[in-house]
Amino acid sequence: MQRLLEYATHHQPLALFAVAAVTAVLMYELRERARGVGAIGAQDVVRLMNQGAVVLDVRSAEDYAAGHIRGARSVPATQLANGADSLKRYKDKPVIVYCEQGVSAAGAMRALAQQGFGQVVNLRGGLRAWRAEHLPVARD
């Protein structure tokens, strides 16, 4: 420990850079963990669906028609931002949102939470992760 303090006093710019790098890595990790809150895997989605959760596909109508999770409702993310009145009856139920990769669904999840939905989660990895687990996809 004595040698570390001696090194830090003799090489202040390097020591400050090391502290800044460690701080940046910690901030990045904390931000990524906070972003992942409410994200669940495909198997957990299946479990919640079996318990009566509502599944929302926030992709475009064309993408929904090309393939979606069976039983999912198509509600494009643009409609959620304006406040989807048709979803108000689901405020007390678990709501699962997903998109193709999980990115825009995170924004939809926040929009629903701001509208008073208490149990909103995101499918981690989106429909790609669903397909990667070889789970069924319905087509219209």
C-alpha positions, 0 to 999 in steps of 0.5 A: 500500500505504501508503494502504491501511494508513493507511485500515485504521488510521483505520477499524479496524471497517471493516477488521476487517469486510472481513477477516472477510468475506473469511475467511467466503467462503474458509471457505465455498468450502473447505467446498463444495470438500471436499463436492464431493470424490468427485462426478463428472458423468454422463459420467464415471458412464457411463465407470465403468459401462462399466469395471464399476462398481457403481451404487447408487440410495439413493432409496426403492423407490417412487422407484426403480420410477418411474425409475432408471439401468439396472443400478442396485441399489436400496439405500435410504440407511437400509439403508446406515447400518445396514451393508449386508452384501449390498454387502461383495463390492463393496468393491474395485470402484468404487461410484457412489451417486446420489439425486434431487439428489445431497444424500442420496447424499453422506451415503451415500457417507460411510457406505460410506467408513466401512464400508471401501469405498475407491472411492466416488463420488457422481453430481453433481446426482443423477438430475436431472443424469442426465436433464438430459444426456438419458441413459436411465432404466429403469422397473420 
